[in-house]
Structure formats: C-alpha cells, structure tokens
Amino acid sequence: MWRGLSVLASRTTRAPSRLCVCLRSGAQSLAPGSTVFALSSGQGRCGIAVIRTSGPASGLALRSLTAPREPPPARSAALRLLRHPRSGEPLDRALVLWFPGPQSFTGEDCVEFHVHGGPAVVSGVLEALGSVPGLRAAEAGEFTKRAFAHGKLSLTEVEGLADLIHAETEAQRRQALRQLEGELGQLGQHWAETLTKALAHVEAYIDFGEDDNLEEGVLEQADKEVRALEVSLQAHLRDARRGQRLRSGAHVVVAGPPNAGKSSLVNMLSRKPVSIVSPEPGTTRDVLETPVDLAGFPVLLSDTAGLREGVGPVEQEGVHRARQRLEQADIILALLDASDLGSSSSCDFLDTVVVPLAAQRPDDGQRLLLVLNKSDLLPPEGRVPSPGLPPHLLLSCLTGAGLDDLLKALRTQLAAVCGDPSIGPPLLTRARHQHHLQACLDALSQYQPASDLALAAEALRVARRHLSHLTGGGGTEEILDLIFRDFCVGK
Ligand SMILES: Nc1nc2c(ncn2[C@@H]2O[C@H](COP(=O)(O)OP(=O)(O)OP(=O)(O)O)[C@@H](O)[C@H]2O)c(=O)[nH]1
C-alpha cells in the first residue's frame, strides 16, 4: 500500500485543465483551506492500516499527533508514538510519512499514518485527527478529485485508477494500469497535437494565401494528416466495445439441448454449485447467471434451459428466455451430448444454432465454441460418430478430460472479444471515450479545405475540442460526478 501511494505521490504536476479550474472554484468540498482525512486501506481488522490526510492543515495534524517530536524529513518513513492531541493518551506506535505539496498524490500537503490495523487503533487515530482544527472526514473519491483538480492526474488516468481499484481479473488489472500510466491520455494528446498542427497550417494559409513566404504543399500536408487521423480514430472506434467488455465482463452463454451437461459445465467453470445437475431432462428452467474469472478475463456466465420444442408452458418460457440470452451473448458455448448426436433435439440445435453461427465470420459478431460433452461415454477409440460437424472440442464434465483445451480455446476467444490488454494500442474503456471520438470524427467530416478554408479551420477547432474532453480539458462537473462516484472513501 505504501509503495503504491508513494509511487503515485512522485508524479509530476500538469497544468490544471479548464475542468479542474471549474472544479476548484465550484465544488464546496474543494474550498481553499479544507483538509481531509480518511482510512485509505480497506475496512476491517488487518496487520497495517493506512490513514492519510490532504490539505494545508496536514502539517498541523502531524505535529499535533506526534508532539513533541519534529516531523520526519519529506517522503521518509519514521517511527513515532501517536497521542491524542487533547488528552495526550497514547494511541499507537506508527510509521508516519510527510509529503509536502506539490510533490504528493493530491498536489497538497499530505500525511500518511501507517498504524496497526485493529479497529480500536484506527477509530482512535481517526477520532484524534477529527479533533485537530481545520480537519474533516473525506468524502468518497475526494483524494483523487483533489489530485485531478491540481493537475496530478488526467481524467483518463482517474478512470484508470478507479478501474484498478475495482479490477477483479488479471486482464482488467492490466488494462486499468495501462490507462492509469497515461497511455490512453497520451494517445489523445498525440491526436490533439496532430489537429493543432493542421489548424496552424490552415490558419497560416488563410492569413498569407499564396504568399511566397509560405512553404509549398502546406495545405496538402495538413489534409494528409487529418485524413490519417480519421483512419486511426475509426480503427479505435471499431475496437471500442472490446475495452468496455473488459471492464464490465464478456457474456458467455452455455446453450444446448436438454441433458447435454450445461449445468455441469457452468458449475465446473465457476467452481461452485450454481445450477442443479440432474439426469432428468429439462431441469434448468430459467437463465442462471454467475460472474467468473475465466483465464484472467471477467465473464458473466449464463446457464440456460435446454432448447427443445413441444414442452409445457413453464419450460417453454425457459426456452424463450434461453433464446433471448443467446442473442445477447458475446461467446456461445454450444454443448451437445457426444453420445447422443443423432437425437432430434441435438439435430435441431445443430441446424438452428450451431451451423448458422459457424458460418459467420468471427469478427461479424458472436463467437461460437462447439463442445461435445460426455466424451467418457464414447467408445474407447473416442471418435465422434458424426462426420461433417463444425470444428469442435471434446470434453467430459465427469472426468475433467478436455478442460484444459476448452480453457485455452476460451482464452483465445475472450482475448478477441475483450482485447488483449498486454498488447496493441490502449483501448477505449468507456462509452464517454467513444462519444468524444465519434464527435471528433463528425466534426472532421466537415473539414473540406478545397471548398471553404474558414469552415475547414472551424471544423478542426471543434474536433480538437472534442478530443480535449477525453482527458478532461473543458467540460462539466456532471462528468466528474459520474467518474468519482466509483471511488471509495480514502481514495
Ligand atoms: N457420463 C457423463 N455424464 C455427464 C457428464 N456431464 C453431465 N453428465 C450428467 O448428465 C446429466 C445432465 O447433466 P446437467 O448438467 O443437468 O445437464 P443440463 O444440460 O444442464 O440439463 P437440462 O437442465 O435438462 O437442460 C446429469 O446426470 C449429469 O451428471 C459427462 O461428462 N459424462
């Protein structure tokens, strides 16, 4: 925890954006002079808990709790006896760190108290801090909001930090860290610089016309760069769903005829008894969802009713819901009983679901993995008695044979659906990013220097403004409220 906080504390300061300035002037919580404190490590009993403060009275808070000792040198840990400033009662022997602003996470004076993690110690230190004049308890996300207001983090970095705190799988962590490290923001800045350069060229042309002083081909060069930028933005927009899926989880739906072993597979992949398994066909009647970490990717895994016709009204409703869920799936795990491929329900499922999906190009939308379960029931030579089946995997939920291959195939499909956060350019992770890029592209479609140079320059200005919204330059407080509400108290 300390290392993370301290690494963040060493970030360099950027010029605050217009949005930051509006934040600083508008938000009551950031009124000049306010100093906040909170428990920044998790709630509950633990070895060490980190309590921190941010604001001009941080130094006073440190001196009040550690008197008569002097504060330690900046950014160096020192052991101190903490006492209640009013009663003088000893509270804990703790490590304290002093981060004078602007070289701190928030850009303000900050203190970290690394105390023993018992509830009585934590509440005693919080109570002691509350008794120091000028200090108050922080609101959720307030430390990060202050870091943003002081230009320490861009908006995309704030989003990356929120995602990192909420990351539950390896792939989510990688994507969030890349965004926190500023890769998406840098890409946005690079795009904005391209537009600034093009705008400078167009404006020079407006001012000097065919003047001898102007280099030849200035307008052509600007045009080339704007068109290349359009191509790049379009490519990122095409990929946009992937980054969002990685944040929220890909939908993987297990479907197939009754009794194929769908519930057994869902239980095996989620490693918990989510669904009832029974030899009676038609046991699962509704869609059962469970969030799982599959090969490092976040997945919402759905078990569905077995697809068959001519059943009673309750099961029919289950079949209807299963079909609806299939339409929303990113990946369909189509499951058949390998020992029962000739049954009418297996043939129907193959004809109506598997074959049409298998004929699609994978990048057209949904992805299919055909799995033949109950391979343990096949004759010893293990061959599937149905030539002409689309590519498939063999599995036995009973013995676990074939599970490694299935996980490998799922990983490949999930990386295609969510994007592989370890490689390639940073992905757009929120609808907000998509919106600003689309608005930028719409503005660029009005860029027609051959017909009207003044209008073309205006199109570039509007496009650049939309790009600056990506990293938090100009905008409204509502965006911030939406983003910061993802944070917990103490962050
Ligand atoms: N031999 C064998 N039996 C299996 C295997 N997988 C599941 N079964 C059995 O097949 C039966 C049906 O399994 P379920 O997982 O309930 O199948 P389902 O597809 O969810 O069934 P419905 O809810 O009717 O759609 C149960 O008796 C399971 O124990 C397997 O790999 N091998």
The ligand as a Tripos MOL2 file, in Angstrom:
@<TRIPOS>MOLECULE
LIG
   32    34     1     0     0
SMALL
NO_CHARGES

@<TRIPOS>ATOM
      1 N1        -21.2300  -39.5740  -18.2430 N.pl3     1 LIG1
      2 C1        -21.3250  -38.2670  -18.1360 C.ar      1 LIG1
      3 N2        -22.4000  -37.7060  -17.5970 N.ar      1 LIG1
      4 C2        -22.4620  -36.3730  -17.5140 C.ar      1 LIG1
      5 C3        -21.4220  -35.5440  -17.9670 C.ar      1 LIG1
      6 N3        -21.7970  -34.2690  -17.7760 N.ar      1 LIG1
      7 C4        -23.0060  -34.2750  -17.1970 C.ar      1 LIG1
      8 N4        -23.4160  -35.5490  -17.0380 N.ar      1 LIG1
      9 C5        -24.6830  -35.9930  -16.4850 C.3       1 LIG1
     10 O1        -25.7220  -35.6440  -17.3930 O.3       1 LIG1
     11 C6        -26.9200  -35.3480  -16.6690 C.3       1 LIG1
     12 C7        -27.4300  -33.9910  -17.0760 C.3       1 LIG1
     13 O2        -26.4950  -33.0300  -16.6480 O.3       1 LIG1
     14 P1        -26.8970  -31.5000  -16.4710 P.3       1 LIG1
     15 O3        -25.6370  -30.7710  -16.2070 O.co2     1 LIG1
     16 O4        -28.0110  -31.3490  -15.5000 O.co2     1 LIG1
     17 O5        -27.4120  -31.2000  -17.9330 O.3       1 LIG1
     18 P2        -28.1920  -29.9270  -18.4970 P.3       1 LIG1
     19 O6        -27.7880  -29.7750  -19.9010 O.co2     1 LIG1
     20 O7        -27.9790  -28.7530  -17.6180 O.co2     1 LIG1
     21 O8        -29.6790  -30.4020  -18.4060 O.3       1 LIG1
     22 P3        -31.0520  -29.5680  -18.5060 P.3       1 LIG1
     23 O9        -31.1720  -28.7390  -17.2990 O.co2     1 LIG1
     24 O10       -32.0660  -30.6270  -18.5900 O.co2     1 LIG1
     25 O11       -31.0190  -28.7780  -19.7650 O.co2     1 LIG1
     26 C8        -26.5490  -35.4260  -15.1850 C.3       1 LIG1
     27 O12       -26.9460  -36.7100  -14.7080 O.3       1 LIG1
     28 C9        -25.0490  -35.3080  -15.1760 C.3       1 LIG1
     29 O13       -24.4380  -35.9480  -14.0800 O.3       1 LIG1
     30 C10       -20.2700  -36.1780  -18.5290 C.ar      1 LIG1
     31 O14       -19.3010  -35.5520  -18.9670 O.2       1 LIG1
     32 N5        -20.2820  -37.5460  -18.5820 N.ar      1 LIG1
@<TRIPOS>BOND
     1     1     2 1
     2     2     3 ar
     3     2    32 ar
     4     3     4 ar
     5     4     5 ar
     6     4     8 ar
     7     5     6 ar
     8     5    30 ar
     9     6     7 ar
    10     7     8 ar
    11     8     9 1
    12     9    10 1
    13     9    28 1
    14    10    11 1
    15    11    12 1
    16    11    26 1
    17    12    13 1
    18    13    14 1
    19    14    15 2
    20    14    16 1
    21    14    17 1
    22    17    18 1
    23    18    19 2
    24    18    20 1
    25    18    21 1
    26    21    22 1
    27    22    23 2
    28    22    24 1
    29    22    25 1
    30    26    27 1
    31    26    28 1
    32    28    29 1
    33    30    31 2
    34    30    32 ar
@<TRIPOS>SUBSTRUCTURE
     1 LIG1         1 GROUP 0 **** ****
